[in-house]
Amino acid sequence: MSVENIPYAIPTTDASGARYTAIGWVRQNPWKTNTFNPNITLHAKKLHVPFAYGPAITQENAPEQSQYALSLKVGDIVICAYASCALLVRVTSDVKRGVMEPILMGLNPVQHYQTPGEYGSGVAGFFLKMPYHTHGTEVDGVAHALENNYIIEPFFGLYRDIEILGEIVDVEDWRKIVGMASSGKRTIHFRTRPRERVQRSLTFTYTPGAGWGWTQDDEAPMG
């Protein structure tokens, strides 16, 4: 599914008129870098399990913060939550363990080599293996990482395959939608609306040397 074809999902209290019902949320902000954004999820179609990263991780030794994402059943619909926006997604696989193609990590070498045996040590951000376009601008995370002399590594951990159902919009306070924890249960109904009728959305931009940022739009898709 391309970005242009993703419908908008709007929270509603009218269960009878809802198109989808989410049963919870799962945050997507590994190591709190604020660089893991919806564009990565859109292209990878993977929901990483919070705090379950690195070759040593298994379902058996995953921490308590990972358990909700691990417990989801195939077909469950959840909110895939970022810092200030979210996607509505459906789980389409059992728990998987391995490299989450095509997601890559950029590691700051100075910080990484202070604790080289620790997975994710010095992580500066996340990006995709291939360039993509958003709002007419090409985003090339690999080129940016190389320009900054970052170490590039694959992103390894536990994850679920997902289907993208929509971009969630018209939310005034994200804390009321996803809570304060990394993941958890919350039943929320959603209706859908054509993209050209959106009233509020967020645009993500990538600036070489500065990283990711976003601005609020009145009538523009996430892109």
N, C-alpha and C positions, 0 to 999 in steps of 0.2 A: 504494500500500500504506500503510495507516495504521500508526501505531506499535504499536497493540494486536495487529496481525496479524503482526508480525515475529517469526520464531522465534529461539530462542537457538542460537548456534553455539559448540560446545565443542571445543577442540583435542584431538586423539586421535592416538596412535601406531599405531592399527589402521587401516591403509589400506583393508583389505577391508570394514570397516564404516563407512567415511566417506561422508558425503553430498556433501561438497564438498572440493575440494583447491585451496588458494590457491598461486599461484606466486611471490608477492612481496607487498610492502607499499608504500603511498604515504602519506606523512604529509600531514595537512591542518591546517596551522598557519601561514598566511601572516603574515609580519612578526613571528612569535612573539608574537602578542597573546593567545594562549590563549582567544580568544573564538569561534573557528570550531569549532562543536560539532556532534555528530551530528544534532541537530534541524535544522540548516541543510541538511545533506546529505540527510536524509530527505525534506524538502519540495522541495528543488531537484533531487534525483536527478542531481547532477553531481559529478564528481571533478575538482577543479582541478589543473592540472599545477604542481607546486612550482616556484617562482621564475620562472614564465612569466607575468608580469602586465604590464598596461599596453598602450596602443594601439600602441606601437612594437614589441611582441614578435611574433615569427613563429616557425614551426617551424625556419626556417633559422638564426635568431640566438639561439634559446633556449640557456641555459647548460647546462653539463655536468650539473648537478643535476637538470635537467628531462628528461634523455634516457630514463630508464627508463619514466616515465609516458607519454612520447611513443611508445615502442617497443611498448607493449602492443597485443595484437591483440583484435579484437572476439570476445567469448566468454571471454576470460581472466578468472579470478577472483583478486582481490587483497584484501588487508587495507587498509581505509581507516582509518588510524591517527590518533588524537588524543592529547592529553596523557596520559590515564590510561585510555583505553578505545578501542574500535574497532568498526567495522562490517565485515561481509563483503559484498563487492559484486562484480557481474559487469559488465565493460565491454560496452556495447551500441552504441557508435558509434566511428567514426574520430575523429581529433583535430579539434576545432572551435576556432574563434577568434572571440571576440566578448564581448558582455555576458552574464554568467551569471545570468540571471533565475531566481528573484526575490531574489538576494542583493544586499545593499547594504553599503557601507562608511561608517563614521562617522569623520570627520577632525577632530582637534583644530585649530581655526583658528589658534591661536597658534603651534603647531608647523608646521602646514601652510604658512603664509605665510613661514616662514623659507627654505623651498626649494620654492616653489609649482610649479616646473617638473618636479619629481621625482614620478613616479606613486606614490601611496600615502604621500606625505609627511604625517606627522602622524596616520597611521591609529590610531584608538583601539579599533576593534572592528568586528565583522561581525554582521549581523542580517538578518532577512527583511523583505520589503516589506509583508507582511500579518501581522497578529497570529495567534497560534496558541495552543492550550492544551496544557499539560503538567501532569499531576497536579492537574487542576482549577484551575490558575492560568493566566490569560491573559498571554502574553508579547507585548509591543508594543515592538519595537526602535526603530521610527520615532519613537514618542512619547518614548522615553528619549533618543534622539539630539537631538530638538528641545528637550527640557528642558535639555539640557547645551550647547545652542548649537553642536552639531557640524555640520560641513558633510557633507551626505549625497550620496554618489556611487555609481553602479553599479560592480560588480566586473567588470573587463574582463581577459581573458587567454585562455590556451589551456586547454581542458578536454575531458573525455570524458563522454558520457552514461552512466549506470549503472543497473543494477537492484539493489535492496537485497535481499540474501539472508538476513541475520541480524545480530543483535547478539552480539558475541563476549563470553563470560563465562567465569568460573572460570579466570582467568589471574593467577598470583601475581606474576610479574615481567615487565612489558611490554618491558623491554629485551631479554629473551630471545626475544620474539616478533617484534618489528619492528626490532631492531638500533638503531644510534645514528645512522645517516644519514637523509636525508629520504626516500629510497626505495631499493629494491633487491630482489634475488631471494631468496626463501626459500620452500621447499616445506613447507606445513603442511596436514595433513588435519583436517577438522572433521566432527563428527557434530552432529545437531540434537536439541533437547529442548523439550517444551512450556514455555511461559512460566511457567506456574504452579509448575513444579518447579525454578525457578532457585535457585541457592545464593548467587550473588554478582552484583551489578550496580551500576550507578552512576546516580544521579538528578541531572540538571542543573536548576539553579534560576537564575532571573534576578531580581535585586533592583535596582529603580530607584535610580540613584545609585552603585551598587556594582558592577554588571555581573554576569557569569556566575560561578557556582561549582558545585561538585558534592559530593555526599555518597555514601558507600557504603551500600547497603541489603543486608539479609539475604535478603528475598524480595520484591523490587519491580522492575518493569520500568524501562527507561530513561525512558519516557514522553515 
